[in-house]
Amino acid sequence: KLMSREQESGSVYIETPFPLSQDALSTIKEISNSSEAPHTVVINKNILAGFTARYKNTLYDGSAERIIKQLTTNN
């Protein structure tokens, strides 16, 4: 329910395994074209490293899991 409320309000929903610095948060918001949008950051220890961000029904997956899967399927 939380994610759908965030999407409806135009907020960015970010999951990461660790607290984000202001610089990291700004970079994620630039990547997701959401620099001016409000945000919610959720600490999710199931993410190995990196982040996932959802904004306006688009998922931006910068997680280590996705990068590793991409590397192993392209070889």
N, CA, C and O of each residue as an XYZ file, in Angstrom:
300
protein
N       0.820     -1.206      0.000
C       0.000      0.000      0.000
C       0.860      1.264      0.000
O       0.514      2.250     -0.651
N       1.973      1.239      0.725
C       2.821      2.429      0.796
C       3.307      2.830     -0.589
O       3.264      4.008     -0.942
N       3.767      1.869     -1.373
C       4.317      2.205     -2.668
C       3.254      2.823     -3.570
O       3.539      3.789     -4.278
N       2.043      2.288     -3.560
C       1.011      2.844     -4.425
C       0.665      4.266     -3.998
O       0.402      5.110     -4.855
N       0.659      4.553     -2.709
C       0.412      5.923     -2.255
C       1.533      6.852     -2.696
O       1.277      7.991     -3.088
N       2.781      6.373     -2.634
C       3.911      7.180     -3.075
C       3.799      7.477     -4.568
O       4.041      8.604     -5.000
N       3.434      6.471     -5.351
C       3.313      6.664     -6.792
C       2.206      7.666     -7.110
O       2.386      8.539     -7.958
N       1.073      7.545     -6.440
C      -0.049      8.435     -6.695
C       0.308      9.876     -6.369
O      -0.163     10.792     -7.043
N       1.127     10.095     -5.351
C       1.445     11.454     -4.936
C       2.601     12.054     -5.738
O       2.934     13.223     -5.544
N       3.214     11.283     -6.628
C       4.343     11.791     -7.402
C       5.638     11.783     -6.628
O       6.586     12.472     -7.005
N       5.700     11.020     -5.557
C       6.919     10.914     -4.753
C       7.840      9.841     -5.319
O       7.409      8.959     -6.061
N       9.104      9.934     -4.957
C      10.092      8.926     -5.313
C      10.201      7.961     -4.141
O      10.363      8.387     -2.997
N      10.114      6.660     -4.421
C      10.232      5.626     -3.398
C      11.565      4.933     -3.618
O      11.752      4.272     -4.640
N      12.490      5.069     -2.689
C      13.849      4.543     -2.832
C      14.096      3.469     -1.774
O      13.806      3.660     -0.593
N      14.638      2.332     -2.224
C      15.055      1.280     -1.298
C      16.562      1.113     -1.422
O      17.103      1.084     -2.528
N      17.231      1.005     -0.294
C      18.684      0.876     -0.246
C      19.057      0.121      1.029
O      18.308      0.161      2.005
N      20.206     -0.571      1.038
C      20.574     -1.329      2.238
C      21.208     -0.477      3.338
O      21.481     -0.981      4.428
N      21.443      0.799      3.066
C      22.135      1.649      4.031
C      21.619      3.078      3.906
O      21.057      3.437      2.872
N      21.798      3.893      4.932
C      21.375      5.297      4.842
C      22.118      6.010      3.707
O      23.293      5.735      3.463
N      21.442      6.912      3.028
C      22.025      7.630      1.900
C      22.569      8.989      2.328
O      21.975      9.676      3.159
N      23.698      9.361      1.753
C      24.203     10.720      1.940
C      23.340     11.656      1.092
O      22.599     11.205      0.218
N      23.441     12.937      1.349
C      22.690     13.904      0.557
C      23.141     13.866     -0.908
O      22.319     14.019     -1.812
N      24.436     13.664     -1.144
C      24.946     13.565     -2.517
C      24.372     12.348     -3.236
O      23.963     12.447     -4.393
N      24.340     11.199     -2.557
C      23.792      9.984     -3.160
C      22.309     10.163     -3.466
O      21.840      9.759     -4.530
N      21.577     10.761     -2.548
C      20.158     11.005     -2.759
C      19.955     11.934     -3.958
O      19.079     11.689     -4.788
N      20.737     12.971     -4.051
C      20.630     13.898     -5.186
C      20.918     13.193     -6.506
O      20.234     13.437     -7.500
N      21.915     12.327     -6.524
C      22.259     11.585     -7.740
C      21.119     10.663     -8.158
O      20.768     10.612     -9.336
N      20.541      9.939     -7.212
C      19.416      9.050     -7.520
C      18.245      9.850     -8.068
O      17.598      9.423     -9.024
N      17.969     10.995     -7.479
C      16.857     11.827     -7.956
C      17.140     12.404     -9.344
O      16.209     12.593    -10.127
N      18.405     12.685     -9.665
C      18.755     13.121    -11.016
C      18.548     11.983    -12.014
O      17.981     12.192    -13.086
N      19.009     10.777    -11.661
C      18.865      9.611    -12.534
C      17.391      9.349    -12.849
O      17.043      9.011    -13.980
N      16.541      9.505    -11.854
C      15.119      9.197    -12.031
C      14.306     10.416    -12.482
O      13.076     10.370    -12.486
N      14.977     11.490    -12.857
C      14.293     12.707    -13.314
C      13.260     13.197    -12.309
O      12.159     13.606    -12.680
N      13.624     13.152    -11.047
C      12.683     13.514     -9.985
C      13.299     14.500     -9.001
O      12.980     14.474     -7.812
N      14.177     15.364     -9.488
C      14.930     16.262     -8.608
C      14.052     17.087     -7.679
O      14.431     17.339     -6.535
N      12.891     17.508     -8.150
C      12.019     18.369     -7.353
C      10.948     17.595     -6.576
O      10.218     18.185     -5.779
N      10.848     16.300     -6.799
C       9.788     15.496     -6.174
C      10.144     15.146     -4.729
O      11.318     14.976     -4.402
N       9.138     15.039     -3.870
C       9.398     14.539     -2.513
C       9.849     13.079     -2.592
O       9.621     12.416     -3.604
N      10.479     12.582     -1.544
C      10.985     11.216     -1.574
C      10.779     10.501     -0.244
O      10.628     11.117      0.811
N      10.781      9.184     -0.342
C      10.768      8.309      0.816
C      11.915      7.328      0.642
O      12.033      6.694     -0.406
N      12.761      7.197      1.656
C      13.864      6.239      1.619
C      13.566      5.145      2.635
O      13.292      5.420      3.803
N      13.624      3.895      2.170
C      13.382      2.742      3.029
C      14.656      1.898      3.052
O      15.199      1.555      2.002
N      15.127      1.569      4.246
C      16.290      0.691      4.393
C      15.812     -0.750      4.211
O      14.974     -1.238      4.969
N      16.357     -1.420      3.197
C      15.989     -2.792      2.878
C      17.268     -3.617      2.859
O      18.036     -3.554      1.899
N      17.498     -4.385      3.908
C      18.730     -5.174      4.041
C      18.805     -6.328      3.043
O      19.852     -6.964      2.924
N      17.712     -6.614      2.320
C      17.733     -7.667      1.311
C      18.418     -7.220      0.021
O      18.734     -8.050     -0.832
N      18.646     -5.935     -0.125
C      19.394     -5.430     -1.272
C      20.869     -5.511     -0.910
O      21.289     -4.961      0.108
N      21.652     -6.189     -1.730
C      23.074     -6.395     -1.447
C      23.829     -5.073     -1.417
O      24.578     -4.800     -0.479
N      23.632     -4.262     -2.435
C      24.285     -2.953     -2.553
C      23.546     -2.165     -3.620
O      22.801     -2.741     -4.413
N      23.745     -0.868     -3.647
C      23.087     -0.040     -4.644
C      21.724      0.433     -4.163
O      21.525      0.695     -2.977
N      20.784      0.538     -5.107
C      19.465      1.055     -4.764
C      18.446      0.623     -5.812
O      18.807      0.192     -6.907
N      17.184      0.742     -5.464
C      16.099      0.746     -6.438
C      15.275      1.991     -6.142
O      15.095      2.371     -4.985
N      14.784      2.611     -7.186
C      13.946      3.795     -7.027
C      12.759      3.664     -7.969
O      12.908      3.232     -9.112
N      11.588      4.036     -7.488
C      10.393      4.005     -8.321
C       9.804      5.414     -8.339
O       9.570      6.038     -7.304
N       9.574      5.885     -9.576
C       8.998      7.217     -9.753
C       8.101      7.182    -10.976
O       8.524      6.783    -12.061
N       6.865      7.603    -10.791
C       5.878      7.632    -11.889
C       5.832      6.302    -12.633
O       5.929      6.264    -13.860
N       5.686      5.218    -11.887
C       5.548      3.861    -12.424
C       6.763      3.353    -13.194
O       6.645      2.383    -13.942
N       7.927      3.981    -13.031
C       9.156      3.498    -13.645
C      10.111      3.071    -12.541
O      10.332      3.798    -11.573
N      10.677      1.867    -12.706
C      11.637      1.346    -11.745
C      13.048      1.621    -12.258
O      13.392      1.258    -13.383
N      13.854      2.262    -11.429
C      15.261      2.501    -11.722
C      16.039      1.548    -10.821
O      16.090      1.742     -9.606
N      16.644      0.520    -11.413
C      17.291     -0.539    -10.637
C      18.801     -0.401    -10.728
O      19.416     -0.810    -11.713
N      19.388      0.175     -9.698
C      20.834      0.311     -9.602
C      21.395     -0.636     -8.568
O      22.408     -0.348     -7.931
N      20.732     -1.769     -8.402
C      21.167     -2.726     -7.379
C      22.296     -3.603     -7.904
O      22.407     -3.838     -9.107
N      23.120     -4.077     -7.000
C      24.213     -4.977     -7.359
C      23.667     -6.267     -7.961
O      24.281     -6.832     -8.867
N      22.530     -6.735     -7.475
C      21.938     -7.975     -7.995
C      21.652     -7.856     -9.488
O      21.968     -8.767    -10.253
N      21.056     -6.739     -9.912
C      20.750     -6.555    -11.326
C      22.031     -6.489    -12.150
O      22.102     -7.080    -13.228
N      23.035     -5.782    -11.660
C      24.299     -5.640    -12.390
C      24.983     -6.999    -12.545
O      25.489     -7.315    -13.622
N      25.001     -7.795    -11.492
C      25.610     -9.129    -11.547
C      24.848    -10.028    -12.513
O      25.465    -10.738    -13.307
N      23.523    -10.009    -12.459
C      22.724    -10.810    -13.385
C      22.980    -10.391    -14.826
O      23.095    -11.240    -15.710
N      23.070     -9.095    -15.065
C      23.325     -8.586    -16.411
C      24.691     -9.058    -16.914
O      24.821     -9.466    -18.068
N      25.699     -9.004    -16.059
C      27.032     -9.442    -16.447
C      27.083    -10.935    -16.739
O      27.751    -11.359    -17.682
N      26.387    -11.730    -15.944
C      26.451    -13.186    -16.123
C      25.613    -13.674    -17.297
O      25.911    -14.726    -17.862
N      24.582    -12.945    -17.676
C      23.755    -13.381    -18.815
C      24.303    -12.884    -20.140
O      23.934    -13.413    -21.188
N      25.175    -11.880    -20.124
C      25.741    -11.347    -21.371
C      27.036    -12.037    -21.768
O      27.597    -11.730    -22.820
N      27.522    -12.965    -20.947
C      28.790    -13.643    -21.265
C      28.560    -15.037    -21.747
O      29.515    -15.749    -22.057
